[in-house]
Amino acid sequence: MIHMNQELFDKHVYQGDKPVLVDFWAPWCVYCRRIAPAMAKIDQQFSDILDIAQVNIDDHPVLARQEQIEVIPTLVLYRGGEVLGSIVAPESKAKIDEFIRETLGN
């Protein structure tokens, strides 16, 4: 899992070859911490077809504003710098898995 700052965000989201699923979160967010194990499993499961990343909105508030993140956790799937889709506060790993597959068309 990639822990992103602005430079890494630009490199992976705008210049990377693979789609990127970015988890916008914060350490104080109980729900964010609750889905962390699911995100780790998603990272292992989909590592061959996409990059998984996190942006701590407390450490990178400008990046969160730039991406218009208003609620956390928000997962945003990008390809070639374009937003393919997003999901807010997914209930389970299964929901994240479903979101990825439907959005990427797999």
HELIX and SHEET records of a PDB file:
HELIX    1   1 GLN A    6  PHE A    9  1                                   4    
HELIX    2   2 ASP A   10  TYR A   14  3                                   5    
HELIX    3   3 VAL A   30  PHE A   46  1                                  17    
HELIX    4   4 PRO A   61  GLN A   66  1                                   6    
HELIX    5   5 LYS A   93  LEU A  104  1                                  12    
SHEET    1   A 5 ILE A   2  HIS A   3  0                                        
SHEET    2   A 5 ASP A  51  ASN A  56  1                                        
SHEET    3   A 5 VAL A  20  TRP A  25  1                                        
SHEET    4   A 5 THR A  74  ARG A  79 -1                                        
SHEET    5   A 5 GLU A  82  VAL A  88 -1                                        
END                                                                             
